[in-house]
Amino acid sequence: MNEALEVWIDQGLCTGDGICAQYAPEVFELDIDGLAYVKSAEDELLQEPGATTPVPLPLLTDVIDSAKECPGDCIHVRRVSDGVEVYGPDAG
Ligand code: SF4
C-alpha cells in the first residue's frame, strides 16, 4: 500500500504500557499523564482529542505493528484520502 496514511490514538482506552512508543518513537510518545499521543512531523506532541499525524512510509510497518499489539486497541490508522480505517479496531 502506498496511499498516504495518518494515525491517531484514543487516549480514553490507552493503558499507558508504552508499546507504541517502543515500536515507533518517532510517531508515538508517552506524556507525563502516562498516556500515549501522536507527534507531528516537527516532533511536537499532539494532545487534542483525535489529533492525527501522517505515517511516514519508512515507519509504516512499525506503526501497523503498534496498532496490532496495542493492548488498549486504541491506535487507529486511516487513509488520508477518505478517512477509512485500514489498521486498528475499526478496520474492516
Ligand atoms: S500501545 Fe496502545 S495502550 Fe499502549 S501506550 Fe500505546 S496507545 Fe496506549
Residues whose N, C-alpha, C, O or C-beta is under 5 A from the ligand:
A	BS01	SF4	I9 L13 C14 T15 G16 D17 G18 I19 C20 A36 S66 C70 P71 G72
